Amino acid sequence: MIHLDFKPRGVCARAIHVDLTDDGKTIEAVSFEGGCNGNLKAVSKLVAGQPVEHIVELLAGNTCGPRKTSCADQLTRALTEAASRAM
């Protein structure tokens, strides 16, 4: 398993914890510290078991209000960083 504790920037969440399969291709689990608790719990459930590539394509560039990023966008950055550790 690949584990990453990611510090997001420009969002309310203080940390994103990511677990991927050993090959870095599938999301095993995601959890957030801070941010919109209910929404981020739902995001975590929805992405578990999904291919990293699919979630990155789906959520990259998502914004939150006037911000140029969002917790979902920051998650894609965390996933990309964690997946790169498998290579």
Protein Blocks (a to p, Z undefined) as FASTA:
>chain_A
ZZdddddehiabfbdcddddfkopacfbdcdeehjfklmmmmmmmmgopafklmmmmmgo
paehjbfbdfklmmmmmmmmmmmmmZZ
